[in-house]
Amino acid sequence: MNIDIITIFPDMFKNVFDESIIGKAQQNNLVNIKIHNLRDYSTDKHHKIDDKPYGGGSGMVFKVEPIYKAINTIKKASKVKKKILK
């Protein structure tokens, strides 16, 4: 089973998945978890992924572009692997 996680805190997930029962599943090749840093898909020179909230107020809103780019890149990589395995 392949699992892709898109996050802004990749180190937090890596440590948890390496030490838990999921870590044992990875060692036995039962599951393959890839953690993707959302900031890697930003085109801004500072790798910003947040935008101003619509309508004002406090909080954080993710930009759509980095999320869209991350999902499409992961899907394309997955399709390439499936073709290679066939």
C-alpha positions, 0 to 999 in steps of 0.5 A: 500500500502506498500512502502520500502525505502532504504537510508543512511539518514533514519531520513531525510525521517522519519520526512518528511513522518510523517508531510506531507499528507503522514503522514495522509495517514499512520495514516489512514492505507492507506499506510505503509512506512518502511525506511531501513538504508542501513548501517544496511546491511553492513558486515563491522565493520564500516558499510561502504557502499561506495567503490572507484570509478572505473576508478578514479575520484571523487565521491562515489559509493555504494557497491553492497553487502549491496544493494543486502542484503537489497533488499533480506531481504525486499523481504523475509519479505514481502513474510512471511507477505503475507503467514501469512495474507492468 
